[in-house]
């Protein structure tokens, strides 16, 4: 998990809000923190978080209402609103069911273990990272089917060599994570003992010509570090 995963923390109690923010940043996330439902709605529009950690009891309206309004605002968006992990002091089964029915992806009761919170956040992000239930990988308008070895960009099929396909698959499976040339040599070419990393740059160039000719660009070079395939912001 990298800091490219942006979390919105919505918690009205100042001490807990600061503790959550500091702990989640330490775990490698980028964090924006607010204290009310209205601020949460504004932050989703402005910050476009990858996940919302949402307290149910807020000073203006509750977390369930936040999600209801998000659902209305994002009803036309292909990806909908960001996934939500509810935090609440209410632990009755009907409260958990109500939270999930309201549109939450998980439900954690207070007091909670910070390590468990981080694990649950990572599990949600893995589930909602763009891989449909049938195993396809989807990033923006780019789709890859590992079973049929079919690649589609903007609705059009893309012909790739086996090595190009393997490289794209690794980039899509690790979308948002910067991969070094050495790591790509290991994952794609299985050179775990080192090797000529110029081959990586060559194949990245081949991929860009085939799947990244139009905007928004998905494959990015991180100078001095490696390459990353990033999801376009809505």
C-alpha positions in Angstrom: 0.0 0.0 0.0 1.3 3.4 -0.9 0.5 7.0 -0.1 -1.3 7.2 -3.4 -4.2 5.6 -1.5 -6.0 8.7 -0.1 -8.3 8.3 2.9 -10.9 10.7 4.2 -11.4 10.4 8.0 -14.7 11.8 9.3 -14.7 12.0 13.1 -16.0 14.8 15.3 -14.0 13.9 18.4 -10.7 15.9 18.1 -8.4 13.5 20.0 -9.6 10.4 18.1 -9.6 12.3 14.8 -5.9 13.2 15.4 -5.0 9.7 16.5 -6.6 8.1 13.5 -5.0 10.5 11.1 -1.5 10.1 12.6 -1.8 6.3 12.7 -3.1 6.0 9.1 -0.4 8.2 7.8 2.2 6.1 9.6 0.6 3.1 7.9 1.4 4.7 4.5 -1.8 6.4 3.6 -2.4 10.0 2.6 -5.1 11.3 5.0 -7.6 14.2 4.9 -9.6 14.6 8.2 -12.8 16.5 8.8 -15.3 16.7 11.6 -18.8 16.9 10.1 -21.1 15.4 7.5 -21.2 18.6 5.5 -17.4 18.8 5.5 -17.2 15.2 4.4 -19.4 15.8 1.3 -17.3 18.8 0.4 -14.0 16.8 0.9 -15.2 14.0 -1.3 -15.8 16.5 -4.1 -12.5 18.3 -3.7 -10.1 15.5 -2.5 -11.6 12.5 -4.4 -10.5 10.0 -1.7 -10.0 6.3 -2.4 -11.9 5.3 0.9 -13.8 7.1 3.6 -13.4 6.2 7.3 -16.8 7.5 8.5 -18.0 8.0 12.1 -21.8 7.3 12.3 -22.5 9.9 15.0 -21.7 13.4 13.7 -22.8 16.9 14.9 -24.9 17.8 11.8 -26.2 14.6 10.3 -25.2 11.0 10.8 -22.9 8.9 8.6 -25.8 7.0 7.1 -27.1 10.3 5.7 -23.6 11.2 4.4 -23.6 8.0 2.4 -27.2 8.5 1.1 -26.2 12.0 -0.2 -23.0 10.6 -1.7 -25.0 8.0 -3.5 -27.3 10.6 -4.9 -24.4 12.9 -6.0 -22.5 10.0 -7.6 -25.4 8.1 -9.1 -24.3 9.0 -12.7 -20.6 8.2 -12.1 -19.4 4.8 -13.4 -17.5 4.0 -10.2 -20.1 5.5 -7.8 -19.0 7.0 -4.5 -15.8 5.9 -2.7 -16.0 2.8 -0.4 -16.9 3.5 3.2 -15.8 1.9 6.5 -18.2 3.0 9.3 -17.0 3.6 12.8 -19.6 3.5 15.6 -20.2 2.8 19.3 -23.3 0.9 18.4 -22.6 -2.8 18.1 -26.1 -4.4 17.8 -26.6 -6.7 14.8 -29.3 -4.5 13.4 -26.9 -1.5 13.5 -24.3 -3.4 11.5 -26.9 -4.5 9.0 -28.3 -1.0 8.7 -24.8 0.4 8.1 -24.1 -2.1 5.3 -27.5 -1.5 3.8 -26.9 2.2 3.8 -24.0 1.7 1.5 -21.1 0.9 3.8 -18.4 -1.6 2.8 -17.5 -2.6 6.4 -18.4 -1.7 10.0 -16.1 -1.4 13.0 -17.3 -0.7 16.5 -15.6 1.5 19.1 -13.3 0.9 20.9 -11.3 -0.8 18.1 -7.7 -1.9 17.5 -5.8 0.4 15.2 -4.1 -2.6 13.5 -7.4 -4.2 12.8 -8.6 -0.9 11.3 -5.6 -0.8 8.9 -6.2 -4.4 7.9 -9.8 -3.8 7.1 -9.0 -0.7 5.1 -6.5 -2.6 3.0 -9.0 -5.4 2.5 -11.6 -3.0 1.2 -9.2 -1.3 -1.1 -8.2 -4.7 -2.5 -11.8 -5.6 -3.1 -12.6 -2.3 -4.7 -9.4 -1.7 -6.7 -11.0 -2.3 -10.0 -10.9 -6.1 -10.4 -14.4 -7.4 -11.2 -15.6 -10.7 -9.8 -14.9 -12.5 -13.0 -11.1 -11.8 -12.6 -10.7 -9.1 -15.2 -8.5 -6.1 -14.4 -10.0 -2.7 -15.1 -8.2 0.6 -14.8 -10.1 3.5 -16.3 -11.0 2.5 -19.8 -8.3 -0.2 -19.9 -9.4 -3.8 -19.4 -7.3 -7.0 -19.3 -8.7 -10.5 -19.1 -6.1 -12.9 -17.8 -8.1 -16.0 -19.0 -8.7 -15.0 -22.6 -5.5 -12.8 -22.9 -7.7 -10.0 -24.3 -6.9 -6.3 -23.7 -9.3 -3.5 -24.5 -8.7 0.2 -24.4 -11.6 2.6 -24.9 -13.7 -0.2 -26.2 -11.2 -1.3 -28.9 -9.1 -4.5 -28.7 -5.3 -4.2 -28.4 -2.9 -6.8 -29.7 0.0 -7.4 -27.4 2.9 -9.9 -27.4 3.1 -12.3 -24.5 5.8 -10.3 -22.8 3.8 -7.0 -23.3 0.7 -8.7 -21.9 2.7 -10.0 -18.8 4.1 -6.5 -18.2 0.7 -4.8 -18.5 -0.8 -7.4 -16.2 1.8 -6.8 -13.5 1.3 -3.0 -13.8 -2.5 -3.3 -13.5 -2.3 -5.7 -10.6 -0.2 -3.2 -8.8 -2.0 -0.1 -10.0 -1.0 3.0 -7.9 2.2 1.3 -6.8 5.6 2.4 -8.2 7.6 -0.6 -9.4 11.3 -0.4 -9.9 13.0 -1.8 -13.0 14.6 -4.5 -10.9 11.2 -5.5 -9.5 9.7 -5.6 -13.0 12.6 -7.8 -14.2 11.8 -10.2 -11.3 8.0 -10.2 -11.9 7.9 -10.3 -15.7 11.2 -11.7 -16.8 11.9 -13.7 -13.6 15.4 -12.2 -13.3 15.6 -12.4 -9.5 19.4 -12.3 -9.8 19.6 -9.0 -11.7 19.9 -8.4 -15.4 19.9 -5.7 -18.1 17.1 -3.4 -17.0 17.1 -1.5 -20.3 14.7 -4.1 -21.6 12.1 -2.8 -19.1 12.3 0.7 -20.6 12.0 -0.7 -24.1 8.8 -2.7 -23.3 7.3 0.2 -21.4 7.7 2.2 -24.6 6.0 -0.6 -26.6 3.1 -0.7 -24.2 2.6 3.1 -24.3 2.4 3.0 -28.1 -0.3 0.4 -28.0 -2.5 1.2 -24.9 -1.6 4.7 -23.9 -1.7 6.7 -27.1 -4.7 8.8 -26.0 -5.5 10.8 -22.9 -5.7 10.2 -20.0 -2.3 8.6 -19.8 -2.2 5.7 -17.5 1.5 4.6 -17.5 3.8 7.1 -15.8 7.6 7.2 -15.3 8.7 8.1 -11.7 12.2 9.5 -12.4 14.9 7.6 -10.6 12.5 5.1 -9.2 10.5 3.1 -11.8 7.1 3.0 -13.4 3.5 3.2 -12.2 0.1 2.7 -13.7 -2.3 5.2 -12.2 -6.1 5.3 -12.3 -7.3 8.6 -13.8 -9.1 10.9 -11.5 -12.7 11.5 -12.3 
